Structures are given as structure tokens and as C-alpha cells.
């Protein structure tokens, strides 16, 4: 799995986790969902993604998630 795809999987898992926590624990976990969305938007414009830095240090190789096949 490439770094790009790992970041997408991680973001998806975090969104699903925040929805479950909002539903089962507290409505304030919606702020977690907002944080994830804002982080995805800023990383699209700036290219800076904290999750990519961490996953890169864990050994994921870089790649292109949306290349035409």
C-alpha cells in the first residue's frame, strides 16, 4: 500500500470513528469530524499533511493514488 492510499484509509477510518463516537458518546465529537474535514481541505491546498508525515516515518512508500490505469 502506498502512502497516498494509507492517508485516504486513515482519513476514512477517522471520519467513521468520529461519527460512531458522536452517535454513541456525545454530540461534541462532531468537532472531531470538523477538524478532520478542515485538515483534508488545508492539505489539498498546502500539501502539508501530518498523517502523511507520520505514515511516511512508518515506512509507507510514496505513490500516486489517483493515477490513470
PDB file with one MODEL, atoms N, CA, C and O in Angstrom:
MODEL        1
ATOM      1  N   UNK A   1       0.854  -1.173   0.000  1.00  0.00           N
ATOM      2  CA  UNK A   1       0.000   0.000   0.000  1.00  0.00           C
ATOM      3  C   UNK A   1       0.900   1.237   0.000  1.00  0.00           C
ATOM      4  O   UNK A   1       1.890   1.304   0.729  1.00  0.00           O
ATOM      5  N   UNK A   2       0.537   2.206  -0.827  1.00  0.00           N
ATOM      6  CA  UNK A   2       1.327   3.428  -0.902  1.00  0.00           C
ATOM      7  C   UNK A   2       0.901   4.409   0.189  1.00  0.00           C
ATOM      8  O   UNK A   2      -0.143   4.250   0.821  1.00  0.00           O
ATOM      9  N   UNK A   3       1.731   5.417   0.392  1.00  0.00           N
ATOM     10  CA  UNK A   3       1.463   6.444   1.389  1.00  0.00           C
ATOM     11  C   UNK A   3       0.158   7.175   1.084  1.00  0.00           C
ATOM     12  O   UNK A   3      -0.624   7.461   1.991  1.00  0.00           O
ATOM     13  N   UNK A   4      -0.075   7.475  -0.183  1.00  0.00           N
ATOM     14  CA  UNK A   4      -1.297   8.192  -0.571  1.00  0.00           C
ATOM     15  C   UNK A   4      -2.547   7.415  -0.171  1.00  0.00           C
ATOM     16  O   UNK A   4      -3.483   7.968   0.407  1.00  0.00           O
ATOM     17  N   UNK A   5      -2.543   6.158  -0.482  1.00  0.00           N
ATOM     18  CA  UNK A   5      -3.712   5.324  -0.159  1.00  0.00           C
ATOM     19  C   UNK A   5      -3.851   5.116   1.349  1.00  0.00           C
ATOM     20  O   UNK A   5      -4.966   5.053   1.867  1.00  0.00           O
ATOM     21  N   UNK A   6      -2.728   5.010   2.050  1.00  0.00           N
ATOM     22  CA  UNK A   6      -2.773   4.854   3.506  1.00  0.00           C
ATOM     23  C   UNK A   6      -3.382   6.090   4.162  1.00  0.00           C
ATOM     24  O   UNK A   6      -4.139   5.973   5.126  1.00  0.00           O
ATOM     25  N   UNK A   7      -3.055   7.271   3.646  1.00  0.00           N
ATOM     26  CA  UNK A   7      -3.642   8.505   4.181  1.00  0.00           C
ATOM     27  C   UNK A   7      -5.148   8.523   3.937  1.00  0.00           C
ATOM     28  O   UNK A   7      -5.911   8.920   4.818  1.00  0.00           O
ATOM     29  N   UNK A   8      -5.581   8.100   2.758  1.00  0.00           N
ATOM     30  CA  UNK A   8      -7.018   8.051   2.463  1.00  0.00           C
ATOM     31  C   UNK A   8      -7.744   7.068   3.378  1.00  0.00           C
ATOM     32  O   UNK A   8      -8.833   7.362   3.871  1.00  0.00           O
ATOM     33  N   UNK A   9      -7.144   5.908   3.603  1.00  0.00           N
ATOM     34  CA  UNK A   9      -7.740   4.912   4.504  1.00  0.00           C
ATOM     35  C   UNK A   9      -7.814   5.464   5.921  1.00  0.00           C
ATOM     36  O   UNK A   9      -8.835   5.328   6.594  1.00  0.00           O
ATOM     37  N   UNK A  10      -6.726   6.090   6.372  1.00  0.00           N
ATOM     38  CA  UNK A  10      -6.688   6.657   7.721  1.00  0.00           C
ATOM     39  C   UNK A  10      -7.760   7.733   7.891  1.00  0.00           C
ATOM     40  O   UNK A  10      -8.458   7.756   8.904  1.00  0.00           O
ATOM     41  N   UNK A  11      -7.894   8.621   6.908  1.00  0.00           N
ATOM     42  CA  UNK A  11      -8.903   9.680   6.990  1.00  0.00           C
ATOM     43  C   UNK A  11     -10.313   9.086   7.028  1.00  0.00           C
ATOM     44  O   UNK A  11     -11.162   9.547   7.791  1.00  0.00           O
ATOM     45  N   UNK A  12     -10.558   8.077   6.214  1.00  0.00           N
ATOM     46  CA  UNK A  12     -11.872   7.429   6.214  1.00  0.00           C
ATOM     47  C   UNK A  12     -12.199   6.768   7.539  1.00  0.00           C
ATOM     48  O   UNK A  12     -13.321   6.870   8.034  1.00  0.00           O
ATOM     49  N   UNK A  13     -11.213   6.090   8.109  1.00  0.00           N
ATOM     50  CA  UNK A  13     -11.419   5.444   9.411  1.00  0.00           C
ATOM     51  C   UNK A  13     -11.702   6.489  10.484  1.00  0.00           C
ATOM     52  O   UNK A  13     -12.571   6.286  11.332  1.00  0.00           O
ATOM     53  N   UNK A  14     -10.974   7.607  10.453  1.00  0.00           N
ATOM     54  CA  UNK A  14     -11.180   8.653  11.455  1.00  0.00           C
ATOM     55  C   UNK A  14     -12.569   9.282  11.324  1.00  0.00           C
ATOM     56  O   UNK A  14     -13.204   9.582  12.336  1.00  0.00           O
ATOM     57  N   UNK A  15     -13.044   9.484  10.109  1.00  0.00           N
ATOM     58  CA  UNK A  15     -14.393  10.029   9.910  1.00  0.00           C
ATOM     59  C   UNK A  15     -15.440   9.057  10.453  1.00  0.00           C
ATOM     60  O   UNK A  15     -16.352   9.462  11.175  1.00  0.00           O
ATOM     61  N   UNK A  16     -15.310   7.785  10.110  1.00  0.00           N
ATOM     62  CA  UNK A  16     -16.268   6.791  10.614  1.00  0.00           C
ATOM     63  C   UNK A  16     -16.223   6.695  12.135  1.00  0.00           C
ATOM     64  O   UNK A  16     -17.265   6.587  12.782  1.00  0.00           O
ATOM     65  N   UNK A  17     -15.019   6.734  12.709  1.00  0.00           N
ATOM     66  CA  UNK A  17     -14.879   6.693  14.163  1.00  0.00           C
ATOM     67  C   UNK A  17     -15.553   7.900  14.807  1.00  0.00           C
ATOM     68  O   UNK A  17     -16.238   7.761  15.820  1.00  0.00           O
ATOM     69  N   UNK A  18     -15.364   9.080  14.225  1.00  0.00           N
ATOM     70  CA  UNK A  18     -15.975  10.274  14.801  1.00  0.00           C
ATOM     71  C   UNK A  18     -17.498  10.224  14.722  1.00  0.00           C
ATOM     72  O   UNK A  18     -18.180  10.709  15.624  1.00  0.00           O
ATOM     73  N   UNK A  19     -18.033   9.646  13.657  1.00  0.00           N
ATOM     74  CA  UNK A  19     -19.490   9.510  13.541  1.00  0.00           C
ATOM     75  C   UNK A  19     -20.018   8.552  14.603  1.00  0.00           C
ATOM     76  O   UNK A  19     -21.035   8.831  15.239  1.00  0.00           O
ATOM     77  N   UNK A  20     -19.342   7.433  14.798  1.00  0.00           N
ATOM     78  CA  UNK A  20     -19.762   6.464  15.818  1.00  0.00           C
ATOM     79  C   UNK A  20     -19.681   7.092  17.207  1.00  0.00           C
ATOM     80  O   UNK A  20     -20.592   6.915  18.017  1.00  0.00           O
ATOM     81  N   UNK A  21     -18.602   7.822  17.493  1.00  0.00           N
ATOM     82  CA  UNK A  21     -18.465   8.470  18.801  1.00  0.00           C
ATOM     83  C   UNK A  21     -19.527   9.546  19.007  1.00  0.00           C
ATOM     84  O   UNK A  21     -20.029   9.717  20.118  1.00  0.00           O
ATOM     85  N   UNK A  22     -19.871  10.267  17.949  1.00  0.00           N
ATOM     86  CA  UNK A  22     -20.936  11.266  18.052  1.00  0.00           C
ATOM     87  C   UNK A  22     -22.266  10.605  18.364  1.00  0.00           C
ATOM     88  O   UNK A  22     -23.044  11.106  19.176  1.00  0.00           O
ATOM     89  N   UNK A  23     -22.521   9.486  17.720  1.00  0.00           N
ATOM     90  CA  UNK A  23     -23.787   8.786  17.894  1.00  0.00           C
ATOM     91  C   UNK A  23     -23.889   8.126  19.268  1.00  0.00           C
ATOM     92  O   UNK A  23     -24.964   8.112  19.867  1.00  0.00           O
ATOM     93  N   UNK A  24     -22.778   7.579  19.772  1.00  0.00           N
ATOM     94  CA  UNK A  24     -22.845   6.779  20.994  1.00  0.00           C
ATOM     95  C   UNK A  24     -22.395   7.501  22.258  1.00  0.00           C
ATOM     96  O   UNK A  24     -22.839   7.151  23.351  1.00  0.00           O
ATOM     97  N   UNK A  25     -21.521   8.506  22.132  1.00  0.00           N
ATOM     98  CA  UNK A  25     -20.941   9.118  23.328  1.00  0.00           C
ATOM     99  C   UNK A  25     -21.458  10.533  23.547  1.00  0.00           C
ATOM    100  O   UNK A  25     -22.136  10.810  24.536  1.00  0.00           O
ATOM    101  N   UNK A  26     -21.129  11.430  22.612  1.00  0.00           N
ATOM    102  CA  UNK A  26     -21.500  12.828  22.792  1.00  0.00           C
ATOM    103  C   UNK A  26     -21.565  13.532  21.446  1.00  0.00           C
ATOM    104  O   UNK A  26     -20.801  13.224  20.531  1.00  0.00           O
ATOM    105  N   UNK A  27     -22.477  14.469  21.338  1.00  0.00           N
ATOM    106  CA  UNK A  27     -22.615  15.250  20.115  1.00  0.00           C
ATOM    107  C   UNK A  27     -21.378  16.115  19.870  1.00  0.00           C
ATOM    108  O   UNK A  27     -21.137  16.538  18.739  1.00  0.00           O
ATOM    109  N   UNK A  28     -20.605  16.376  20.902  1.00  0.00           N
ATOM    110  CA  UNK A  28     -19.409  17.202  20.757  1.00  0.00           C
ATOM    111  C   UNK A  28     -18.312  16.527  19.937  1.00  0.00           C
ATOM    112  O   UNK A  28     -17.358  17.190  19.529  1.00  0.00           O
ATOM    113  N   UNK A  29     -18.427  15.233  19.691  1.00  0.00           N
ATOM    114  CA  UNK A  29     -17.463  14.569  18.815  1.00  0.00           C
ATOM    115  C   UNK A  29     -17.631  15.005  17.362  1.00  0.00           C
ATOM    116  O   UNK A  29     -16.793  14.678  16.522  1.00  0.00           O
ATOM    117  N   UNK A  30     -18.704  15.741  17.051  1.00  0.00           N
ATOM    118  CA  UNK A  30     -18.830  16.322  15.711  1.00  0.00           C
ATOM    119  C   UNK A  30     -17.680  17.282  15.424  1.00  0.00           C
ATOM    120  O   UNK A  30     -17.288  17.455  14.269  1.00  0.00           O
ATOM    121  N   UNK A  31     -17.139  17.908  16.470  1.00  0.00           N
ATOM    122  CA  UNK A  31     -15.986  18.790  16.283  1.00  0.00           C
ATOM    123  C   UNK A  31     -14.778  18.015  15.768  1.00  0.00           C
ATOM    124  O   UNK A  31     -13.951  18.569  15.044  1.00  0.00           O
ATOM    125  N   UNK A  32     -14.671  16.750  16.132  1.00  0.00           N
ATOM    126  CA  UNK A  32     -13.604  15.889  15.610  1.00  0.00           C
ATOM    127  C   UNK A  32     -13.778  15.719  14.099  1.00  0.00           C
ATOM    128  O   UNK A  32     -12.800  15.769  13.352  1.00  0.00           O
ATOM    129  N   UNK A  33     -15.011  15.518  13.652  1.00  0.00           N
ATOM    130  CA  UNK A  33     -15.302  15.395  12.228  1.00  0.00           C
ATOM    131  C   UNK A  33     -14.962  16.694  11.498  1.00  0.00           C
ATOM    132  O   UNK A  33     -14.395  16.664  10.406  1.00  0.00           O
ATOM    133  N   UNK A  34     -15.306  17.823  12.096  1.00  0.00           N
ATOM    134  CA  UNK A  34     -14.982  19.125  11.507  1.00  0.00           C
ATOM    135  C   UNK A  34     -13.469  19.292  11.382  1.00  0.00           C
ATOM    136  O   UNK A  34     -12.980  19.759  10.354  1.00  0.00           O
ATOM    137  N   UNK A  35     -12.731  18.915  12.415  1.00  0.00           N
ATOM    138  CA  UNK A  35     -11.268  19.007  12.390  1.00  0.00           C
ATOM    139  C   UNK A  35     -10.684  18.169  11.256  1.00  0.00           C
ATOM    140  O   UNK A  35      -9.778  18.613  10.552  1.00  0.00           O
ATOM    141  N   UNK A  36     -11.203  16.966  11.083  1.00  0.00           N
ATOM    142  CA  UNK A  36     -10.713  16.084  10.013  1.00  0.00           C
ATOM    143  C   UNK A  36     -10.978  16.719   8.649  1.00  0.00           C
ATOM    144  O   UNK A  36     -10.098  16.740   7.788  1.00  0.00           O
ATOM    145  N   UNK A  37     -12.179  17.231   8.458  1.00  0.00           N
ATOM    146  CA  UNK A  37     -12.520  17.863   7.188  1.00  0.00           C
ATOM    147  C   UNK A  37     -11.657  19.078   6.891  1.00  0.00           C
ATOM    148  O   UNK A  37     -11.188  19.245   5.765  1.00  0.00           O
ATOM    149  N   UNK A  38     -11.443  19.929   7.888  1.00  0.00           N
ATOM    150  CA  UNK A  38     -10.596  21.105   7.691  1.00  0.00           C
ATOM    151  C   UNK A  38      -9.154  20.714   7.396  1.00  0.00           C
ATOM    152  O   UNK A  38      -8.490  21.357   6.584  1.00  0.00           O
ATOM    153  N   UNK A  39      -8.669  19.668   8.050  1.00  0.00           N
ATOM    154  CA  UNK A  39      -7.311  19.193   7.797  1.00  0.00           C
ATOM    155  C   UNK A  39      -7.181  18.670   6.367  1.00  0.00           C
ATOM    156  O   UNK A  39      -6.166  18.911   5.713  1.00  0.00           O
ATOM    157  N   UNK A  40      -8.189  17.962   5.877  1.00  0.00           N
ATOM    158  CA  UNK A  40      -8.160  17.478   4.495  1.00  0.00           C
ATOM    159  C   UNK A  40      -8.166  18.639   3.498  1.00  0.00           C
ATOM    160  O   UNK A  40      -7.465  18.596   2.487  1.00  0.00           O
ATOM    161  N   UNK A  41      -8.951  19.664   3.782  1.00  0.00           N
ATOM    162  CA  UNK A  41      -9.011  20.824   2.892  1.00  0.00           C
ATOM    163  C   UNK A  41      -7.681  21.562   2.870  1.00  0.00           C
ATOM    164  O   UNK A  41      -7.178  21.897   1.797  1.00  0.00           O
ATOM    165  N   UNK A  42      -7.100  21.822   4.050  1.00  0.00           N
ATOM    166  CA  UNK A  42      -5.832  22.550   4.074  1.00  0.00           C
ATOM    167  C   UNK A  42      -4.715  21.744   3.448  1.00  0.00           C
ATOM    168  O   UNK A  42      -3.823  22.322   2.826  1.00  0.00           O
ATOM    169  N   UNK A  43      -4.732  20.428   3.592  1.00  0.00           N
ATOM    170  CA  UNK A  43      -3.672  19.619   2.982  1.00  0.00           C
ATOM    171  C   UNK A  43      -3.796  19.600   1.459  1.00  0.00           C
ATOM    172  O   UNK A  43      -2.796  19.457   0.757  1.00  0.00           O
ATOM    173  N   UNK A  44      -5.018  19.743   0.948  1.00  0.00           N
ATOM    174  CA  UNK A  44      -5.205  19.810  -0.503  1.00  0.00           C
ATOM    175  C   UNK A  44      -4.597  21.086  -1.077  1.00  0.00           C
ATOM    176  O   UNK A  44      -4.068  21.078  -2.189  1.00  0.00           O
ATOM    177  N   UNK A  45      -4.670  22.180  -0.325  1.00  0.00           N
ATOM    178  CA  UNK A  45      -4.147  23.455  -0.814  1.00  0.00           C
ATOM    179  C   UNK A  45      -2.665  23.656  -0.513  1.00  0.00           C
ATOM    180  O   UNK A  45      -1.952  24.268  -1.307  1.00  0.00           O
ATOM    181  N   UNK A  46      -2.195  23.148   0.624  1.00  0.00           N
ATOM    182  CA  UNK A  46      -0.813  23.417   1.033  1.00  0.00           C
ATOM    183  C   UNK A  46       0.136  22.261   0.770  1.00  0.00           C
ATOM    184  O   UNK A  46       1.344  22.464   0.657  1.00  0.00           O
ATOM    185  N   UNK A  47      -0.398  21.051   0.672  1.00  0.00           N
ATOM    186  CA  UNK A  47       0.462  19.877   0.514  1.00  0.00           C
ATOM    187  C   UNK A  47       1.025  19.373   1.823  1.00  0.00           C
ATOM    188  O   UNK A  47       1.763  18.387   1.834  1.00  0.00           O
ATOM    189  N   UNK A  48       0.693  20.029   2.942  1.00  0.00           N
ATOM    190  CA  UNK A  48       1.163  19.614   4.260  1.00  0.00           C
ATOM    191  C   UNK A  48       0.117  18.725   4.911  1.00  0.00           C
ATOM    192  O   UNK A  48      -1.017  19.152   5.128  1.00  0.00           O
ATOM    193  N   UNK A  49       0.494  17.491   5.223  1.00  0.00           N
ATOM    194  CA  UNK A  49      -0.424  16.542   5.843  1.00  0.00           C
ATOM    195  C   UNK A  49       0.291  15.841   6.995  1.00  0.00           C
ATOM    196  O   UNK A  49       1.197  15.041   6.761  1.00  0.00           O
ATOM    197  N   UNK A  50      -0.104  16.130   8.238  1.00  0.00           N
ATOM    198  CA  UNK A  50       0.545  15.491   9.380  1.00  0.00           C
ATOM    199  C   UNK A  50       0.458  13.965   9.339  1.00  0.00           C
ATOM    200  O   UNK A  50       1.406  13.280   9.724  1.00  0.00           O
ATOM    201  N   UNK A  51      -0.667  13.433   8.878  1.00  0.00           N
ATOM    202  CA  UNK A  51      -0.806  11.971   8.802  1.00  0.00           C
ATOM    203  C   UNK A  51       0.197  11.387   7.817  1.00  0.00           C
ATOM    204  O   UNK A  51       0.741  10.309   8.057  1.00  0.00           O
ATOM    205  N   UNK A  52       0.450  12.083   6.713  1.00  0.00           N
ATOM    206  CA  UNK A  52       1.418  11.598   5.725  1.00  0.00           C
ATOM    207  C   UNK A  52       2.826  11.580   6.301  1.00  0.00           C
ATOM    208  O   UNK A  52       3.610  10.683   5.993  1.00  0.00           O
ATOM    209  N   UNK A  53       3.150  12.553   7.125  1.00  0.00           N
ATOM    210  CA  UNK A  53       4.472  12.588   7.755  1.00  0.00           C
ATOM    211  C   UNK A  53       4.645  11.388   8.671  1.00  0.00           C
ATOM    212  O   UNK A  53       5.669  10.706   8.627  1.00  0.00           O
ATOM    213  N   UNK A  54       3.639  11.132   9.500  1.00  0.00           N
ATOM    214  CA  UNK A  54       3.716  10.003  10.441  1.00  0.00           C
ATOM    215  C   UNK A  54       3.754   8.679   9.692  1.00  0.00           C
ATOM    216  O   UNK A  54       4.580   7.818   9.998  1.00  0.00           O
ATOM    217  N   UNK A  55       2.873   8.507   8.717  1.00  0.00           N
ATOM    218  CA  UNK A  55       2.838   7.251   7.971  1.00  0.00           C
ATOM    219  C   UNK A  55       4.102   7.059   7.142  1.00  0.00           C
ATOM    220  O   UNK A  55       4.545   5.928   6.947  1.00  0.00           O
ATOM    221  N   UNK A  56       4.684   8.141   6.657  1.00  0.00           N
ATOM    222  CA  UNK A  56       5.942   8.045   5.928  1.00  0.00           C
ATOM    223  C   UNK A  56       7.068   7.541   6.811  1.00  0.00           C
ATOM    224  O   UNK A  56       7.909   6.757   6.369  1.00  0.00           O
ATOM    225  N   UNK A  57       7.085   7.989   8.057  1.00  0.00           N
ATOM    226  CA  UNK A  57       8.095   7.514   9.009  1.00  0.00           C
ATOM    227  C   UNK A  57       7.871   6.053   9.392  1.00  0.00           C
ATOM    228  O   UNK A  57       8.796   5.382   9.848  1.00  0.00           O
ATOM    229  N   UNK A  58       6.647   5.560   9.208  1.00  0.00           N
ATOM    230  CA  UNK A  58       6.351   4.156   9.489  1.00  0.00           C
ATOM    231  C   UNK A  58       6.731   3.242   8.328  1.00  0.00           C
ATOM    232  O   UNK A  58       6.601   2.023   8.433  1.00  0.00           O
ATOM    233  N   UNK A  59       7.198   3.822   7.222  1.00  0.00           N
ATOM    234  CA  UNK A  59       7.722   3.012   6.140  1.00  0.00           C
ATOM    235  C   UNK A  59       6.867   2.884   4.898  1.00  0.00           C
ATOM    236  O   UNK A  59       7.206   2.110   4.003  1.00  0.00           O
ATOM    237  N   UNK A  60       5.768   3.618   4.814  1.00  0.00           N
ATOM    238  CA  UNK A  60       4.957   3.565   3.598  1.00  0.00           C
ATOM    239  C   UNK A  60       5.697   4.280   2.475  1.00  0.00           C
ATOM    240  O   UNK A  60       6.265   5.352   2.684  1.00  0.00           O
ATOM    241  N   UNK A  61       5.690   3.692   1.296  1.00  0.00           N
ATOM    242  CA  UNK A  61       6.371   4.311   0.160  1.00  0.00           C
ATOM    243  C   UNK A  61       5.431   5.292  -0.533  1.00  0.00           C
ATOM    244  O   UNK A  61       4.216   5.096  -0.547  1.00  0.00           O
ATOM    245  N   UNK A  62       5.993   6.330  -1.095  1.00  0.00           N
ATOM    246  CA  UNK A  62       5.172   7.336  -1.765  1.00  0.00           C
ATOM    247  C   UNK A  62       4.642   6.783  -3.077  1.00  0.00           C
ATOM    248  O   UNK A  62       5.225   5.876  -3.671  1.00  0.00           O
ATOM    249  N   UNK A  63       3.542   7.339  -3.509  1.00  0.00           N
ATOM    250  CA  UNK A  63       2.920   6.886  -4.746  1.00  0.00           C
ATOM    251  C   UNK A  63       1.891   7.885  -5.209  1.00  0.00           C
ATOM    252  O   UNK A  63       1.746   8.959  -4.626  1.00  0.00           O
ATOM    253  N   UNK A  64       1.184   7.536  -6.246  1.00  0.00           N
ATOM    254  CA  UNK A  64       0.139   8.398  -6.791  1.00  0.00           C
ATOM    255  C   UNK A  64      -1.194   7.663  -6.667  1.00  0.00           C
ATOM    256  O   UNK A  64      -1.431   6.678  -7.367  1.00  0.00           O
ATOM    257  N   UNK A  65      -2.051   8.135  -5.790  1.00  0.00           N
ATOM    258  CA  UNK A  65      -3.301   7.433  -5.500  1.00  0.00           C
ATOM    259  C   UNK A  65      -4.291   7.495  -6.652  1.00  0.00           C
ATOM    260  O   UNK A  65      -5.132   6.605  -6.781  1.00  0.00           O
ATOM    261  N   UNK A  66      -4.216   8.515  -7.488  1.00  0.00           N
ATOM    262  CA  UNK A  66      -5.254   8.720  -8.490  1.00  0.00           C
ATOM    263  C   UNK A  66      -4.719   8.677  -9.912  1.00  0.00           C
ATOM    264  O   UNK A  66      -5.255   9.347 -10.795  1.00  0.00           O
ATOM    265  N   UNK A  67      -3.686   7.910 -10.139  1.00  0.00           N
ATOM    266  CA  UNK A  67      -3.142   7.812 -11.491  1.00  0.00           C
ATOM    267  C   UNK A  67      -4.091   7.022 -12.387  1.00  0.00           C
ATOM    268  O   UNK A  67      -4.762   6.097 -11.932  1.00  0.00           O
ATOM    269  N   UNK A  68      -4.139   7.389 -13.643  1.00  0.00           N
ATOM    270  CA  UNK A  68      -4.993   6.694 -14.607  1.00  0.00           C
ATOM    271  C   UNK A  68      -4.393   5.332 -14.937  1.00  0.00           C
ATOM    272  O   UNK A  68      -3.182   5.194 -15.106  1.00  0.00           O
ATOM    273  N   UNK A  69      -5.268   4.328 -15.026  1.00  0.00           N
ATOM    274  CA  UNK A  69      -4.781   2.973 -15.326  1.00  0.00           C
ATOM    275  C   UNK A  69      -5.403   2.458 -16.578  1.00  0.00           C
ATOM    276  O   UNK A  69      -5.117   1.335 -16.993  1.00  0.00           O
TER     277      UNK A  69
ENDMDL
END
